[in-house]
Amino acid sequence: MAEEGDKQSQSTWPIPKFHFQVKWDSETLSFQEVSGLDAEAQPIEYRSGDSKEFSTIKMPGLQKFSNVTMKKGVFKSDNKFWDWYSKIKMNTIKRIPVTISLLDEAASPTMVWTLTNAWPTKVTATDLKSDGNEVAIETIEIAHEGLKIENS
């Protein structure tokens, strides 16, 4: 027999992914989609000359983080992406922490991803269609130097 909704244990269902927030420095922004929250350890292959095995071993090497892509609706007089991107001058840019939080039903963070030294690598404006019936969406791609994950 199924449990009543208010009596179900918190571990019965996974957390839905549609309730989240993004903070840039101290400012909270609304996004439709966030993707690219992954990390990878590049393998190093090694074989010593006196090894009896005729194959290499694999060891963890440098860490590699994917760029994070964020999409949001276009609003009148909102140029935050372009303003940040246009500050790239002579290989310098203001790097900021970006915090992405997955929220529970009470809007409390349950899982938090923090990007270290984030900066924009690509900004894409919306596509335009005369016969379209969609919301205008702009995209920003962010590079960063590290990803920290915390559970609340």
C-alpha positions as CSV (number, residue, x, y, z in Angstrom):
1,M,0.0,0.0,0.0
2,A,1.4,3.4,-0.9
3,E,2.2,5.9,1.8
4,E,0.3,9.2,2.2
5,G,2.1,12.2,0.6
6,D,2.9,13.9,3.9
7,K,4.2,10.8,5.5
8,Q,6.6,9.6,2.8
9,S,10.2,9.4,3.7
10,Q,12.6,11.9,2.2
11,S,14.6,9.0,0.6
12,T,11.6,7.6,-1.4
13,W,11.9,10.0,-4.3
14,P,14.9,11.6,-6.0
15,I,15.0,15.4,-6.0
16,P,13.5,17.0,-9.1
17,K,15.8,19.1,-11.2
18,F,13.5,22.0,-12.1
19,H,13.9,24.0,-8.9
20,F,17.3,25.7,-8.8
21,Q,19.0,29.1,-8.4
22,V,22.2,30.6,-9.7
23,K,24.3,33.2,-7.9
24,W,27.0,35.3,-9.7
25,D,29.1,36.9,-7.0
26,S,26.3,38.2,-4.8
27,E,23.6,38.6,-7.4
28,T,20.9,36.0,-8.0
29,L,19.9,35.4,-11.6
30,S,17.1,33.3,-13.1
31,F,18.0,30.7,-15.8
32,Q,16.0,28.2,-17.8
33,E,18.7,25.7,-18.1
34,V,22.2,24.9,-16.7
35,S,24.4,22.1,-18.1
36,G,28.0,21.0,-18.1
37,L,28.6,20.4,-14.4
38,D,31.1,17.7,-14.8
39,A,34.7,16.9,-13.9
40,E,37.2,14.4,-15.3
41,A,40.6,13.0,-14.3
42,Q,42.7,12.6,-17.4
43,P,44.4,9.1,-17.3
44,I,48.2,8.8,-17.5
45,E,49.4,5.6,-19.0
46,Y,52.7,4.2,-17.6
47,R,54.7,1.1,-18.0
48,S,58.1,0.5,-16.3
49,G,60.8,-1.2,-18.3
50,D,61.1,-4.2,-16.0
51,S,57.4,-4.8,-15.7
52,K,56.4,-8.5,-16.4
53,E,53.1,-7.3,-17.8
54,F,53.1,-6.3,-21.5
55,S,50.6,-3.5,-21.0
56,T,50.5,-0.1,-19.3
57,I,48.8,0.8,-16.0
58,K,46.6,3.8,-15.8
59,M,47.0,6.5,-13.1
60,P,44.8,9.5,-12.4
61,G,46.4,12.7,-13.9
62,L,45.3,16.3,-14.3
63,Q,41.7,17.2,-13.5
64,K,39.7,18.7,-16.3
65,F,36.4,20.6,-16.0
66,S,33.9,21.2,-18.8
67,N,32.6,24.7,-19.5
68,V,29.2,25.3,-18.0
69,T,26.4,26.5,-20.3
70,M,23.5,28.6,-19.0
71,K,20.4,29.7,-20.9
72,K,17.9,32.3,-19.9
73,G,15.1,34.4,-21.5
74,V,15.9,37.8,-23.0
75,F,14.5,40.7,-21.1
76,K,14.3,44.4,-22.2
77,S,17.4,46.3,-21.2
78,D,19.1,43.3,-19.7
79,N,22.7,43.0,-21.1
80,K,24.4,41.3,-18.2
81,F,26.0,38.6,-20.4
82,W,27.3,41.1,-23.0
83,D,28.5,43.5,-20.3
84,W,30.6,40.8,-18.6
85,Y,31.9,39.4,-21.9
86,S,32.9,42.9,-23.2
87,K,35.2,43.3,-20.2
88,I,37.7,40.9,-21.7
89,K,40.7,43.0,-22.6
90,M,44.3,41.9,-23.3
91,N,43.8,38.4,-21.8
92,T,42.3,39.8,-18.6
93,I,38.7,39.5,-17.2
94,K,37.1,39.8,-13.9
95,R,36.7,36.3,-12.6
96,I,33.8,35.6,-10.2
97,P,32.5,32.7,-8.1
98,V,29.3,31.2,-9.5
99,T,27.1,29.1,-7.2
100,I,24.4,26.8,-8.6
101,S,22.0,25.3,-6.0
102,L,19.4,22.6,-6.4
103,L,16.5,23.5,-4.1
104,D,14.0,21.4,-2.2
105,E,10.3,22.1,-1.7
106,A,11.1,24.7,0.9
107,A,13.5,26.5,-1.5
108,S,16.5,25.4,0.7
109,P,19.7,24.2,-1.1
110,T,20.1,20.5,-1.1
111,M,23.1,20.2,-3.4
112,V,25.4,23.1,-4.3
113,W,27.9,23.4,-7.1
114,T,30.5,26.2,-6.8
115,L,32.5,27.3,-9.8
116,T,35.9,28.9,-9.0
117,N,37.2,31.8,-11.0
118,A,34.5,31.7,-13.6
119,W,34.6,33.9,-16.7
120,P,32.6,34.0,-20.0
121,T,34.0,32.3,-23.1
122,K,31.0,32.6,-25.4
123,V,27.8,34.5,-25.5
124,T,25.1,33.5,-28.0
125,A,22.1,35.8,-28.8
126,T,18.7,34.3,-29.6
127,D,17.8,33.2,-33.0
128,L,15.1,35.1,-34.7
129,K,12.2,33.6,-36.7
130,S,9.3,35.6,-38.3
131,D,7.0,32.6,-37.9
132,G,8.2,31.5,-34.5
133,N,6.2,31.4,-31.3
134,E,8.9,30.8,-28.7
135,V,10.5,32.9,-26.1
136,A,13.8,34.6,-27.0
137,I,16.6,32.7,-25.3
138,E,20.3,33.8,-24.9
139,T,23.1,31.5,-23.9
140,I,26.4,32.1,-22.0
141,E,29.3,29.6,-21.8
142,I,31.5,29.9,-18.7
143,A,35.0,28.5,-18.2
144,H,36.2,27.9,-14.6
145,E,39.1,26.6,-12.7
146,G,37.4,24.2,-10.3
147,L,34.1,22.7,-9.3
148,K,33.2,22.1,-5.7
149,I,30.1,20.1,-4.7
150,E,28.5,20.3,-1.3
151,N,25.4,18.6,0.1
152,S,23.3,20.5,2.6
